[in-house]
Amino acid sequence: MLTFDAVTLRLAGGFALESLSFALEPGRTTALVGPSGCGKSTVLRLAAALLKPESGSVSIGSQMFTARNANALRHRLGYVLQEGGLFPHMTAEENVTLMAKHLRWRGSRIDERIDELLALVHLTPEHLARRPSSLSGGERQRVSLARALMLDPTLLLFDEPLGALDPIVRHELQRELRQLFRSLGKTVLLVTHDIVEAGYLADDLMLMRDGQIVQTGPLRELVQAPAEAFVADFIAAQRQLNDVLSEEAE
């Protein structure tokens, strides 16, 4: 569903990605994890054609992104940002329906899709009537998710969507996202710093370092059979942090 073929990109005088290749299978959720600056968010921006590779190609399905078809292919994906990325001067409903109206969907079709989305993301019409500033962080993320799903895309991209939320709301949305991913059966690429969250939400993890993929597989595989010392060290560091937090909570 999403293919990177030998993608190279330089940012700020250095390689952000160098000859990066991978392919995501349809209907599976993949979490992209790794230390800050390893290239995770760059991968998402390339996947959404917000950046252009210097060499190599990015494809959705069988179609490679080009200058001519980039806008049309973007309609096949939904993008959820940290803290939602909603337009503050619009109501939640205006944010959600923006692209559908741009594409001249009929009013009845928009209304029908809104009803479906409200049930999916656990919002009410009252939420949609408000502007983002009057919504909680969790509500804003639900609106952002509804906006990403509005056109019924085949590919969903999530860039640290839960990172700015408090722990209780984050835990609640983790459960909802996991159920949503499984029920919709869409291809999902999720960026997170939290390897526990990645293992909970995703079928597979892709661990990155310095613009390269070090190991791909289920969390259990990375834990039990790390491809190299970096994989074991990255997982151990996260475990140690969780142990410290657990001790402080007791």
C-alpha positions in Angstrom: 0.0 0.0 0.0 2.9 2.4 0.7 6.3 1.8 -0.9 9.6 3.6 -0.5 12.1 2.6 -3.2 15.7 3.8 -2.5 14.5 7.2 -1.2 17.2 9.7 -0.4 16.7 13.1 1.1 19.1 15.7 2.6 18.0 18.2 5.1 20.0 20.9 6.8 23.2 19.9 5.1 23.1 16.2 5.9 21.3 13.0 5.0 17.8 12.7 6.6 17.2 9.5 4.7 19.7 7.6 2.5 18.5 5.0 0.0 15.6 4.0 2.3 13.4 1.1 1.0 10.4 -0.6 2.6 6.9 -1.7 1.6 3.7 -1.8 3.8 1.2 -4.5 3.3 -2.4 -3.5 2.9 -4.6 -3.6 6.0 -1.8 -3.7 8.6 -0.7 -1.2 11.2 3.0 -0.4 11.3 4.7 1.8 14.0 7.8 3.7 13.1 9.9 4.1 16.2 13.4 5.3 17.0 15.3 8.2 18.7 14.7 11.8 18.0 16.2 13.0 14.7 16.3 9.5 13.2 13.9 10.5 10.3 10.5 9.2 11.5 8.5 12.3 10.7 10.5 12.9 7.5 9.2 9.5 6.3 5.6 10.6 7.0 6.0 13.9 5.2 7.4 12.1 2.2 4.6 9.6 2.4 2.1 12.5 2.2 4.1 14.2 -0.6 4.8 17.2 1.6 8.5 16.6 0.8 10.0 15.4 -2.4 12.8 12.9 -2.4 16.1 13.9 -4.1 16.2 10.4 -5.6 14.1 7.2 -5.4 10.4 7.1 -5.4 7.3 6.9 -3.1 4.2 5.1 -4.2 0.7 4.5 -2.9 -0.6 1.2 -4.3 0.8 1.0 -7.8 1.0 4.7 -8.3 4.2 6.6 -7.8 4.0 10.2 -6.5 4.7 12.7 -9.3 4.2 16.5 -9.5 1.2 15.9 -11.7 -0.7 13.4 -9.5 0.4 14.3 -6.0 -2.8 16.2 -5.1 -5.0 13.3 -6.3 -3.0 10.7 -4.5 -3.2 12.8 -1.2 -7.0 12.2 -1.3 -6.2 8.5 -0.7 -4.5 9.2 2.6 -5.5 10.7 5.9 -2.9 12.5 8.1 -3.2 13.0 11.9 -0.8 15.4 13.5 0.3 15.8 17.1 -2.2 18.2 18.9 -4.6 17.7 15.9 -3.4 20.5 13.5 -6.9 21.9 13.3 -7.7 25.3 11.7 -8.5 27.5 14.8 -10.9 29.9 13.0 -13.1 27.0 11.8 -15.6 24.9 13.7 -14.8 21.3 14.2 -17.4 20.4 11.5 -15.8 22.9 9.1 -12.4 21.3 9.7 -13.8 17.8 9.2 -15.7 18.6 6.0 -13.2 20.9 4.4 -11.9 18.5 1.7 -15.2 17.0 1.0 -16.7 20.4 0.2 -13.6 21.3 -1.8 -14.2 18.1 -3.9 -17.9 19.2 -4.3 -19.5 16.3 -2.4 -23.3 16.5 -2.2 -24.6 17.8 1.0 -26.5 14.5 1.7 -23.3 12.5 1.2 -21.4 14.8 3.6 -24.2 14.5 6.2 -24.2 10.7 5.9 -20.5 10.5 6.3 -20.5 12.8 9.3 -23.1 10.5 11.0 -20.8 7.5 10.4 -17.7 9.4 11.7 -19.4 10.6 14.9 -20.1 7.0 15.8 -16.5 5.9 14.9 -14.7 8.6 16.9 -17.1 9.0 19.8 -18.2 12.6 19.2 -21.5 14.4 19.2 -23.0 17.1 16.9 -22.5 19.5 19.8 -18.7 18.9 19.6 -18.7 19.6 15.9 -20.4 23.0 16.4 -17.5 24.2 18.6 -14.1 25.7 17.6 -10.9 23.8 18.5 -10.1 26.2 21.3 -13.2 25.1 23.2 -12.5 21.4 22.9 -10.3 19.3 25.2 -7.1 17.8 23.9 -8.7 14.4 23.5 -11.7 15.9 21.6 -9.4 17.8 19.3 -7.6 14.5 18.4 -10.9 12.8 17.7 -11.9 15.7 15.4 -8.5 15.4 13.7 -9.1 11.7 13.3 -12.6 12.3 11.8 -11.1 14.8 9.4 -8.5 12.2 8.3 -11.2 9.6 7.8 -13.6 11.9 6.0 -12.7 10.8 2.4 -12.5 7.1 3.5 -8.7 6.9 2.6 -6.8 3.7 2.1 -3.8 4.9 4.0 -3.6 6.6 7.4 -0.6 8.5 8.7 -0.2 9.4 12.4 2.6 11.6 13.6 2.8 11.3 17.4 -1.0 11.7 17.7 -1.2 11.0 21.4 2.1 12.6 22.6 0.6 15.8 23.9 -2.3 14.2 25.9 -2.4 13.5 29.6 -1.9 9.9 30.6 -5.6 9.1 31.3 -6.8 10.5 28.0 -3.9 8.9 26.1 -4.7 5.5 27.5 -8.4 5.9 26.5 -7.5 6.9 23.0 -5.0 4.1 22.6 -7.8 1.6 23.3 -10.1 3.4 20.8 -7.4 3.6 18.1 -6.5 -0.1 18.5 -10.2 -1.1 18.0 -10.6 1.4 15.1 -7.6 0.1 13.3 -8.8 -3.5 13.6 -12.4 -2.7 12.6 -11.5 -0.5 9.6 -8.8 -2.7 8.2 -6.9 0.2 6.7 -3.2 0.5 6.2 -1.7 2.6 9.0 1.8 4.1 9.5 2.2 5.5 13.0 5.1 7.5 14.4 5.7 7.3 18.2 8.5 7.6 20.6 6.8 5.1 22.9 7.7 1.5 22.0 5.1 0.1 24.4 2.4 2.2 22.7 3.8 1.0 19.3 3.6 -2.6 20.4 0.1 -2.2 21.6 -1.3 -0.4 18.5 0.8 -2.0 15.7 1.1 -5.3 14.0 4.7 -4.5 13.1 7.4 -2.1 14.3 10.1 -0.5 12.1 13.0 0.7 14.3 15.0 3.5 12.7 18.4 5.0 13.4 20.1 7.7 11.3 17.7 7.6 8.5 17.8 3.8 8.1 15.6 0.9 9.2 17.5 -1.3 11.6 14.9 -4.0 12.2 11.2 -4.7 11.3 8.9 -7.1 13.0 6.4 -7.5 15.9 7.5 -6.1 19.2 8.0 -9.6 20.6 10.5 -10.3 17.9 12.5 -7.2 18.5 12.6 -8.0 22.2 13.6 -11.7 21.8 15.8 -11.5 18.7 17.3 -8.0 18.3 19.1 -7.6 15.0 21.9 -5.7 16.7 23.0 -4.1 19.9 21.2 -0.8 19.2 17.8 -2.6 19.1 18.4 -4.2 22.5 19.7 -0.9 23.9 16.7 1.1 22.6 14.2 -1.4 24.1 16.2 -1.6 27.4 16.2 2.2 27.8 12.4 2.3 27.4 12.0 -0.5 29.9 14.2 1.3 32.4 12.1 4.5 32.0 8.9 2.5 32.6 10.4 0.8 35.6 11.4 4.2 37.1 7.9 5.6 36.5 6.3 2.5 38.1 8.5 2.8 41.1 7.7 6.5 41.5 4.0 5.7 41.3 4.1 3.1 44.1 
